[in-house]
Amino acid sequence: MKFSSLLTLKRLLPLLIIAGGLVVFAMLTATAPGSPAVPVQERSWLVDAIKVRPQQLAPTLTLYGQIETPALVKPAAPSKSRVTTISVREGDAISTGQLLLALDERDFKPRLVQAEAKAEELRALIDSERLRFRNDQIAIKHEQSILQLQQSSVERAKKLKRQKLGSTAALEEAQEALKRQQLAYRSRKLAVDDHGARLQQLKAKLAHAEADVELAALNLERSWVIAPFDGFVEKLSVASGDQVNEGQVLLTLYPSDQLELRAKIPAAFQHEIQHALVAGSPLMAVAEYAGARLQLQMDRLSGKADSRGIDALFRIQDGQQWLRLGATVSLTLQRPAQDDVIPLPYPAIYDNNRVFRIIDRRLQAIDVQILGEYQRDNQSWLLVQSEDLQAGDEIITTQLPGAVSGLKVDVK
C-alpha cells in the first residue's frame, strides 16, 4: 500500500512543480511596474511645390491628321489605244516636262491627217465658190443684155405680124427664145443671190473640220503623258502593252508643293479656332515626321462639321519634301494666347480638374479648369485657370496617394 502511494506521488510531482511555476509567473507579472505610454505623432509627407505665377500664354492642342492634296491629277486615255512606253514607277519623283507614259501614235496620227485633209478640201471649196461668184456677177450682166435683145425681138415679131409682114411661127419662136432667156437669167440671179448662204455653209463646215483637227491634235498630244509639275507618282493603273479604252485612268500623280494636312478639331475648341480665323490671327503648328521638323499654318476649316468637331486644313510651309500622300502626322497646334493662366506640370493635377494648395503646411483642394498643354523646357505642361488661385500660392507637384484636404506636408 505504501509502495502504491509512493508511485502516485512521483507521478503528480512534475505537475505540481509546473503549477507552482505558473502561479509564481502570474504573481510576478501582476506586480511588475507599467511602461510609460508613447505619444502618437502625425505623419508629415515630403513634397515638391511650385509657386503660382499667372501670365499670358498660348496653350497647345495635340492633333492627329493625314496628308492629302486638292491637286490630285489622273491622266486618262483620250481614245482607245495601246500603252507603248512607261518611264516611271509608283512612288517615283517627277519633274516638270518629264515623259511619264506614251500610247501608240498610230491610233492618233491617221485621224489628225484625215481631219487636216477635210479642212483643206473645204478651204478649196470656199475658194472655188468665190471664183464662181465673181464669174456669175460678170455673166449675169450678159444674161440681162441677151434678155433685153430677146424682148426686142419679140416686139419686132409682133409688129411685123400686125403689118402682115411676119408669120405666126416667127413670133412663137421669138417668144420661146425669150422665155428660155428669162429662165437662164433667173437661174444666174439665184446663183448670185445664194452666194452668201453657200459661202456661210462652207465656212461652217470648215470650222467643224478645223475643230476636228484641233481635237485630233489634242488627242495626239495627250497620248504622251507629260509631267505638268514637280511631284510624285501616287499610282500606276496600267502596264506596258495594255489595251486601254477612252477615258480609262492611266496613272495618278500629285505636286509636292500642294500637300495639305487635314486634322479634326475637337468640338470643345471649334468656336475658339473659328473666332481666331475670322479675326485673322495666324494659327501655327509644328510636327515631327521622319526625323524632320515640319512647320504648318492653318489655312481654313472644312465646310462640314459633325458632333466630334470640324476638320482643319493646314498649309505646309517647311518640310514638305519628307511627306507622302496619306501619311499620318501628329502635330501640336498653337492656340490663341489667353490671360491669367497658370502653367503646371502634369503631376500637379489630381482627378483631371483639381490641384492642392499648401496653407500652413496643410493641403487645400482647389478645382481648376484645364485649358490645354504648354511646351516648356522641351516638356509638356498643363495650363490651368482658377479664381481661387492667387500669385504666390504654393501648389504641390508630387502625386500623393490618397491626397485630401488637411493632409500635413513639408516642402522639400
KEZA-137443 format. One record per residue: x, y negated, z of N, C-alpha, C in turn; residue in one letter. Coordinates in steps of 0.02 Angstrom, whole numbers, plus 50000, padded with zeros to 5 digits. Layout:
// residues N
XYZXYZXYZA/...
END
This chain:
// residues 412
500425006050000500005000050000500434993850000M/500934994050041501394988350042501754987549975K/501914993149946502254992849880501814989649828F/501174991049829500694988149780500624980649792S/500604978349854500544971149868501174967449846S/501744970749858502374967549836502394966849761L/502154971749724502154971449649501694965849625L/501124964949656500654959649635500954952849648T/501314951949705501624945549720502154943749669L/502544948649646503054947249595502744944849530K/502154947549514501824945449451501544938349456R/501314936549515501004929849522501514924349534L/502114926149554502614921149571502774916349512L/502884918749451503034913949395502464909149383P/501854911649390501274907249378501234901849432L/501404903749494501384898849547501924893449538L/502494895649513503044890849501502834885849447I/502534888349392502314883949337501784879049361I/501314881549400500784877249425501074871849471A/501564873749511501864868749555502224863449516G/502564865549462502914860649420502434855749387G/501864858249365501374853749333501104848649382L/501004850949444500754846349496501264840949510V/501894842749514502424837849526502474832849470V/502424835249405502464830749346501884825849346F/501294828249365500714823749366500794818449419A/501074820249477501164815349530501684810149509M/502224812449477502734807749455502454802849402L/502054805649355501774801349302501304796149332T/500904798249378500414793649407500744788149448A/501314789549477501644784649519502184780849483T/502284782049418502814778549379502614771249368A/503084766449367502924759249356502714758049283P/502204753649268501964752249199502434747749161G/502474748749091502904744549047502524738149029S/502864732549019502524726149002502224726348932P/501634723148918501294722948853501684718548804A/501764721148739502124717348687501634712848651V/501734706348648501264701848614501264703048538P/500654702948505500584703948432500734697348396V/501214697448348501404691548309501084691748239Q/500804685948214500504685548146501054685648094E/500954689748043501464690347990501434684447943R/502014681947924502064676447876502384679147812S/502064677547753502304680047688502764674947656W/503334677347631503814673047598503624672347524L/503514666047501503264664947434503664659447399V/503594659347331503844653747291503274648847280D/503444642547269502934637447259503174632247210A/502694628547181502844623247133502414617247150I/502694611347144502314605247159501884603247099K/501294600947111500824598747059501054592047032V/501094591646965501264585446931500824584646869R/500234581546875499784580646818500124576346764P/500014578146701500324574546646499924575746582Q/500114572346529499794573346464500184578446424Q/499864584046410500194589446374499714592346322L/500004595646271499614598746218499604606246230A/499034609046246499004616446255499074619946188P/499294626046190499354630046130498834635646130T/498724638346071498244643646063498554648946018L/498594655046042498874660546003498334663445957T/498484663645892498014666145842498344671745802L/497944675745770498184681045726497844680145658Y/498254679645607497984678245540498294682645487G/498044681645426498274685545369498434680845311Q/498954682645274499174678545218498724679945158I/498484674645126498094675245065498254669445019E/497944669244961498054663844913497434662444873T/497284656044859496724654544815496914654844741P/497554656244726497804655944658497994662844633A/497614668044651497754674844627497564675244553L/498034677144510497934677344438497904684644416V/497394686044374497304692844348497244692744272K/497804692644236497774692644162497424698944137P/496994697944085496614703444057496754704043982A/496604709843954496714711043883496214706943843A/496444703043792495984698943752495524703143707P/495744709043690495334713643650495634720543656S/495324725343624495554732243628496244732843597K/496704735943633497394736643608497754742043648S/498414742243639498834747043674499424743343705R/499604745443767500174742343802500824745043773V/501254740443752501894742443722502494740943768T/502444735643809503014733543849502774731543919T/503124734043970503034731744039503734730444067I/503874724244085504544722444106504594721044181S/504064722144219504084720944291503764726844327V/503894727044392503574732044435503214728644492R/502794732344526502424729644583502914727044636E/502784720844659503204717744710503784713644682G/503904713944617504464710144588504344702644592D/504884698944603504844691644599504864689644526A/504474684744507504434682444438504584675044435I/504804672644376504954665644366504554663044306S/504444656644305504034653544253504324655044183T/503894657144137504104658644069504344665744057G/504374669744108504614676644101504084681044069Q/504294685344021503834690143991503714695844039L/503084696944056502904702044103502644708344069L/502234707444017501904713143985501704711143914L/501714715943868501534714443799501084719943771A/500584717943731500154722543695500384723143623L/500114728043587500314729343518500094723543473D/500574720143440500424714443397499994716543337E/500044722743315499674724943256498924724743266R/498714724243329497994723743343497754716543339D/498214711643331498014704643333498224700743271F/498804702143242499044698243184498584698843123K/498324704843104497874705143046497254700743054P/496994700243114496404696143125496574688743115R/497164686843135497384679943125497474678443051L/497774683243014497864682242941497194681742907V/496704686042925496034685742895495704679042909Q/495744676742971495434670342988495754664542951A/496414664642944496764659242908496574659442834E/496514665442804496324666042734495624663342722A/495164664842767494484662342760494464654842764K/494844651942809494864644742816495164641542753A/495674644642725495984642042664495494642342606E/495114647642602494614648342549494094642742554E/493874641242612493374636042621493654629142606L/494284627942622494594621542603494604620842527R/494754626342491494744626042418494044624742391A/493534627642422492844626542401492634619242413L/492884616342466492734609242478493044604842425I/493664606342408494004602542354493624603342288D/493394609442273493014610742212492354606942212S/492024606642269491394603042273491494595642261E/492024592842285492154585742274492294584342200R/492674588942169492804588142097492154588642057L/491734593442074491104594242039490654588142049R/490674585142108490274579142121490504573442077F/491164572542071491404567142028491204568441955R/491234574641934491024576341866490274575141855N/489864576941906489144575941900488974568541897D/489364564341933489234557141931489354554341861Q/489874557041827490004554741758489484557641710I/489324564141719488874567541673488164564741676A/487944562541735487254560241741487134553841701I/487664549841692487604543841650487484545741577K/487844551041555487734553341486487044556441479H/486834560141529486174563141527485634557741523E/485734552341559485254546841558485234543441489Q/485814542641459485844539641392485484544041341S/485614550541344485294555241297484534555141308I/484324554541373483614554341388483294548241356L/483634542641359483364536541328483314537341252Q/483814540641222483794541841149483214546441131L/483094551541171482544556241158481874552641164Q/481824548141213481204544341220481094539941158Q/481624536841134481574532741073481374536941013S/481654543041009481504547440953480764549340953S/480494550541012479774552241017479354546240995V/479544540241016479174534340996479194533340920E/479764534540887479804533940815479374539040780R/479384545340807478984550640776478244548940781A/478024546040836477324544040843477144538540794K/477604533640786477484528040741477434530340668K/477884534940651477874537540582477244541540569L/477004545040618476384549040608475784544340601K/475774538840642475224534240634475224531040564R/475824530140538475884527240470475834532540416Q/475714538640440475654544440395476274545440353K/476844543740386477484544840353477854550740384L/477614553140442477924558740476477414564240490G/477674570240502477234575940513477134577040588S/476624581140602476484583040671477034587340699T/477324591540657477864596040679478474592040701A/478624586640667479194582440686479074579240754A/478444576940766478284573840830478344578940887L/478074584940875478114590040928478834592040943E/479244592240891479944594040901480294588640942E/480134582340929480434576940967480214577141040A/479554578441050479304578841119479624584641158Q/479714590241125480034596041157480754594441177E/481104591041132481804589141147481824584441206A/481314579741210481284575141266481184578741333L/480734583741333480614587541395481244591241417K/481594594141368482214597741387482724592841417R/482764587041388483244582241415483034579641483Q/482374578641493482134576641559482314581941613Q/482234588341595482404593741641483154593741656L/483564592741604484294592641614484494586841659A/484174580941648484334575141689484154576341763Y/483554579241774483344580541843483814585441877R/484024590641841484494595541869485154592241889S/485394587841844486024584441859485944579641919R/485364576141921485234571541977485184575342043K/484854581342041484814585442102485504587542125L/485934589242077486624591142095486984585442129A/486874579342104487194573542134486914572142203V/486244572442208485924570942272486084576342325D/486184582442304486294588042351487034588742371D/487454584442345488164584942359488314584442433H/488004579542467488134578542538487964584642580G/487384587842565487184593742604487654599542591A/487834600442527488294606042511488974604942544R/489214598642543489864597242574489834598242649L/489284596142681489204597042753489184604442771Q/488854608442729488814615642741489504618942737Q/489884616942688490564619642680491014617442738L/490934611242761491334608942817491164612742880K/490514614342889490314618242948490614625242946A/490604628242887490914634842880491664634542892K/491974629042869492694628242881492834627442956L/492414623542991492514622743063492454629543099A/491974633543077491894640243106492504644543092H/492754644043031493344648043013493964645643051A/494034639043060494604636443097494564638543171E/493944638843198493864641243267494064648643271A/493904652543219494124659543218494884660043216D/495194655343179495924655243177496214653843246V/495934648843280496174647143346496074652943395E/495484656143390495344661843435495824667643421L/495934669043357496394674443340497104672843362A/497304666443354497974664443377498024664843453A/497474662943488497474663243560497514670443584L/497144674943551497174681943569497874684843558N/498194682743503498874684943490499344682343545L/499244676043564499654673143617499544676743683E/498914678443697498754681843760498964689243759R/499154691743702499404698643701500084699143734S/500414693343745501024692943785500844689643851W/500934693143906500794690243972501434686843996V/501424680143997501994676144017501854673244087I/502344673644131502264671044199502154663544197A/501584661144224501444653844223501754650144283P/502074653844328502354650744388502864655444419F/503224652844470503664657044510503244660444564D/503324666944570502914670544618503094677944622G/502574682044632502684689244641502134693144605F/502304699144585501814703744556501484707444614V/500834706544621500474709744676500284716944658E/500104718044594499874724744574499934725644499K/500134731644478500114733644407499524738344397L/499094736744348498504740744337498554745444278S/499084744844238499164749044178499884751544174V/499984756244129500664758944116500814758244042A/501444758444024501634757943954501324763543913S/501004761643858500674766543815499934767243828G/499684764143882498964764543897498554761043843D/497974763843828497474760543785497034756343831Q/496964749943815496564745543858495984742643817V/495454740943853494864737943822494844730543834N/494424727143797494344719943805494124718243876E/494464713543907494294711343975494594715644030G/494964720844014495254725144066495844721644098Q/495864721444165496404718244202497044722244193V/497584718644176498224721944163498674721944225L/498704716444261499114715844321498864709944362L/499104709444423498904704044468499534700644495T/499554694044493500134690344517499904684044554L/500354681244593500174675244631500794670844640Y/500694664144646501264659544654501504659644727P/502144659244736502434659344803502324652844841S/502174647344805502094640944839501364639244854D/500904644044843500204642744858499914648044905Q/500334650444950500094655145001499774651345059L/499254654145087498914651345145498854656645199E/498754654445260498634659045315497924657745342L/497534662945345496844662445371496824665645440R/496604661745490496564664245558495894662045589A/495644666145634495004664745666495104660245728K/494764654445727494754650045786494184652345831I/494324654345894493784656545938493244651145946P/492624653345958492074648545963492174643446019A/492524645446072492634640846129493054634746109A/493464635346056493904629946035493684626845969F/493134629145941492934627045873492794619545870Q/492404616945916492214609745914492824605345925H/493264607445969493874603545982494294602945919E/494364608445882494764608445821494414604245767I/493754604845761493384601045711493454593545723Q/493394591445785493464584245801494164581845784H/494674585945797495364583845782495464583145707A/495184587645667495254587045594494884581045567L/494284579645593493904573845570494274567445587V/494604567345645494984561445666495644560745629A/495814565645589496444565245551497054567145590G/496964570245648497544572345688497874578545657S/498524578345645498854584345617498894589945669P/498684595745650498704601545694499244606245667L/499804606545703500384610345682500384617145716M/500734621845685500794628545713501474631445693A/501714636045734502334639645719502204647045724V/502614650945689502544658145691503224661245678A/503304667345700503904671245688503714677145643E/504074677745586503934683245540504574685345506Y/504714691945507505304694645475505944691245500A/505944689345564506534686145592506614678845573G/506124676145537506164669045516505614665045551A/505744658745561505254654245593504854650645539R/504204651045544503754647945495503464641545525L/503414636345482503094630145502502434629645462Q/501884628545498501234628245466500844622045489L/500374619945448499924614545466499214616445445Q/498744615345491498044617045475497804612445419M/497544615445366497334611645307496584610245309D/496184615245326495464614545326495144620345363R/494494619845375494114625145405493674628345352L/493504634645363493084638245316492384635145314S/492024636345260491354633645253490834637845288G/491044643145322490564647545356490844649545424K/490414649245475490594651145543490124656745566A/490334660145620489904665245649489954664745726D/489664669545760489644669245833490344669745864S/490824672545828491504673145855491914666745847R/491724662545799492094656445786492094654645713G/492634651645690492674649445621493394650545596I/493464652145532494124653345503494464646645488D/495104646245504495514640445488496024642545435A/496164638045388496644639445335497244634845345L/497834637945350498454634345365498884634045302F/499164628145289499644627345235500334628845261R/500714632945225501384634945247501884629845222I/502214626445267502674621145248503384623545241Q/503564628645279504254631045276504264638545293D/504684642345257504754649445271504314653845228G/503974651045177503504655045138503864660145094Q/504514659345083504884664145042504924671045076Q/504784671345141504804677745176504134681345176W/503614677945155502944680645162502724684345099L/502274689045109501954692645054501194692645066R/500834693145013500104693045016499854698745061L/499394697145106499104702245150499484703245215G/500054699945225500434700745287500054698045346A/500104701445403499784699245466500304695345507T/500114689445529500574684945564500254682445629V/500644682445682500434679445745500724672445749S/500304667545761500524660545762500294657045825L/500644651745842500484647745900500264640845876T/499624639145887499344632845865499414627545919L/499664621745900499724616145946499064612345946Q/498684612946001498044609646005498124602246023R/497594598246018497654591046035497854590146108P/498264585046121498514583746189497934581646234A/497984583546299497474581846348497804578746409Q/497424574446443497684570746502497564574746566D/497984573246616497904575946684497874583546685D/498334586646650498374593946651498994595946690V/498964601946718499504604346762499784610746733I/500444610946718500754617146694500924621746752P/500724628046748500864632946799501094639446767L/501554643146799501734649746773501164654646783P/501174660046745500634664946748500534667846818Y/501064669446858500944672346924500564667846972P/500494661346955500124656847000499374657646994A/499144661146943498424661746930498154668246959I/497614667546997497274673347026496564673746997Y/496354679846979495674681046955495484676546896D/495974674646856495874670846794495634663646805N/495464661546865495214654746874495354651846944N/495854654546979495974652447048496724651847061R/496904646647100497584645847125497544644947201V/498124645347234498144644447306498614638647322F/498324633747358498704628047381498944629347452R/499544626847469499824627847536499694621547578I/499344622547633499204617047681499384619547750I/499874616247780500104618147848500274625647850D/500654627947802500914634747798500344639947789R/499754637747768499204642447757498904641247687R/498634646647658498374646347590497664643547589L/497524639847536496844637347523496684638647450Q/496144642447435495954644247366495644638247331A/495874636947269495614631447228495404634347160I/494794633047138494574635047071494834630147020D/495084632746964495364628646911495064630646844V/495134626246795494924627646726495554628846684Q/495574634646652496144636346608496044632946541I/496514628846520496464625246456496834628846400L/497324632846417497704636246365498424637146386G/498814639646339499524640946353499944634746338E/500564635046363501034629646352501734632546352Y/502124630946301502804633546295503284629046333Q/503624632046383504084628246424504694632546438R/505274629946421505904633646431505874640546398D/505594640646337505524646846298505104652046334N/504674649846380504214654246414503504651546408Q/503014656046413502314654146409502054652446479S/501814646346486501484644246547500744643046532W/500354641646584499654640046575499534632846596L/499094629546559498884622846578498194623246610L/498134620046669497504620346706497294613246726V/496654612646744496384606446769495944607846829Q/495954603346879495514603846936495484597146972S/494894594946989494814588747026495064589347098E/495144595547122495364596647191496124596547199D/496494596347144497214596247148497474589247138L/497944587247180498234580647176498994581247166Q/499284575947140500014575847131500364577147197A/500854581547196501234583247256500994589347292G/500394591847278500154598047309500614603847290D/500694608447338501104614347326500654620347308E/500814623547252500444629347229500914635447230I/500684640947260501124646747262501164649847192I/501754652447176501864655647111502054662947119T/501904665647177502044672647191501384676447195T/501334682047161500724686047164500724690147229Q/500284688347275500224691947339499624696647335L/499724702947354499144707447355498654705447411P/498024704747391497514702947441497574695947467G/497824691247427497884684347449497204681247462A/497114678047519496484674847538496634668247572V/496134664047576496214657647611496374659047685S/496834655147712497034655847782497644660147791G/497864663647741498454667947748499074663647760L/499484665747809500074661847828500644663447781K/500994658347756501554659347710502124654747729V/502714656347704503304652147709503594651547639D/503764645447619504044644247553504784645647556V/505024649247504505744650747501506144644347496K/
END
